[in-house]
Amino acid sequence: MNNLQACRVRTAHHLRHDINFGVQCAPCIAIIFFLCFACSSKEQNAGRKAALAPVEISAQTDRTTANISEPVTFTLVAHYDKSQTVTLPEVGAKIAGLRITDFGEDGPREVDNRMEHKKWYKLQADIAGTYIIPSLAISYAADNGTKELKTPQIFIEVKSTLKEGPDAPKDILEIKPLEQVPYNWKPYIWAGSGAAALIVLGVGAYIFYRKRRKKTEEIKKPAHVVALEEIEKLKSEHLVEKGIVREHYFRLSDIFRHYIENRFSIPAVEQTTQELLPEIMRLAAMNDAAKSGMREFLQHSDMVKFAKYLPLQDEVETNEQKVVKLIEETKIEEFPQQAEMSK
């Protein structure tokens, strides 16, 4: 009995010793297990990276069957190492029968420690049928020379949206026979009538304007009649009696200059006295006495207007009479027809 108890005590003592040893060794076992797992993961990653080619290219479409009104998106993607230089080919000139309605580009950019370059195109067909996106190729430098990668051909089936079967509409209809269309002359008749009416109105307006202008020219007053009427109007204002002598001479000189301009076609109103006198002296239709009288009046009026010369009232009346006399001597007599029409 005593031996059995002693054996049990020794067994319990050994068991507690084994448990304590296991607890003490557990961290070491965990560390060893973690290191083994990490090494295994690195080896797997290294193997995966070693399995990747320096350059990979893929081409795909979002659908292989579409209706005429549905666009098809074609995507071309290249994945390659950073040490490589890859240029994606231009697709537009190689796709026959399909219209490119939109396109875009993404990259090159870094993804998972590799470069990614993507191009996409939206394609649309105008006619039902089968279309082929041809194989596309890119080249890159490898250890043993230049290598070329190609994408597979992609077939796209474009279906018509029209009904099929006996009730389907025909693409080509029979040509209808020629139909005789009666010629409509009404637009031309109306256009011709309108043009004729405009021509008649234009001719009538022109004739009316010419007659009115001719009549106006015929009844226009002669230059001497206008000048004498203006002088009488100036006298009726009695500017000299009011002491406004310079204003009187300004207006009398202006009346006389307008008469010379209208009578002899000389720009007397715009010219100075020094510019006007040589032209007056060259007039063949005026005698020397009239020329001298015009020169004396013009020089005298300039003295009053610009040199502040103040003439007496008798001198003012004398110059008025001189102007009237010069107009009477150089005027052109009215023709009987003009005189009759002016009345």
Stockholm file with secondary structure:
# STOCKHOLM 1.0

chainA/1-343         MNNLQACRVRTAHHLRHDINFGVQCAPCIAIIFFLCFACSSKEQNAGRKAALAPVEISAQTDRTTANISEPVTFTLVAHYDKSQTVTLPEVGAKIAGLRITDFGEDGPREVDNRMEHKKWYKLQADIAGTYIIPSLAISYAADNGTKELKTPQIFIEVKSTLKEGPDAPKDILEIKPLEQVPYNWKPYIWAGSGAAALIVLGVGAYIFYRKRRKKTEEIKKPAHVVALEEIEKLKSEHLVEKGIVREHYFRLSDIFRHYIENRFSIPAVEQTTQELLPEIMRLAAMNDAAKSGMREFLQHSDMVKFAKYLPLQDEVETNEQKVVKLIEETKIEEFPQQAEMSK
#=GR chainA/1-343 SS CHHHHHHHHHHHHHHHHHHHHHHHHHHHHHHHHHHHHHHHHHHHHHHHHHHSCSEEEEEEESCSEEETTSCEEEEEEEEECTTCCCCCCCCGGGCCSEEEEEEEEEEEEEETTEEEEEEEEEEEESSCEEEEECCCEEEEEETTEEEEEECCCEEEEEECSSCCSTTSCCSSCCCCCCCCCCCCCHHHHHHHHHHHHHHHHHHHHHHHHHHHHHHHHHTCCCHHHHHHHHHHHHHHTTTTTTTCHHHHHHHHHHHHHHHHHHHHCCCTTTSCHHHHHHHHHTCTTSCHHHHHHHHHHHHHHHHHHHSCCCCCHHHHHHHHHHHHHHHHHHCCCCCHHHHHHHC
#=GC SS_cons         CHHHHHHHHHHHHHHHHHHHHHHHHHHHHHHHHHHHHHHHHHHHHHHHHHHSCSEEEEEEESCSEEETTSCEEEEEEEEECTTCCCCCCCCGGGCCSEEEEEEEEEEEEEETTEEEEEEEEEEEESSCEEEEECCCEEEEEETTEEEEEECCCEEEEEECSSCCSTTSCCSSCCCCCCCCCCCCCHHHHHHHHHHHHHHHHHHHHHHHHHHHHHHHHHTCCCHHHHHHHHHHHHHHTTTTTTTCHHHHHHHHHHHHHHHHHHHHCCCTTTSCHHHHHHHHHTCTTSCHHHHHHHHHHHHHHHHHHHSCCCCCHHHHHHHHHHHHHHHHHHCCCCCHHHHHHHC
//
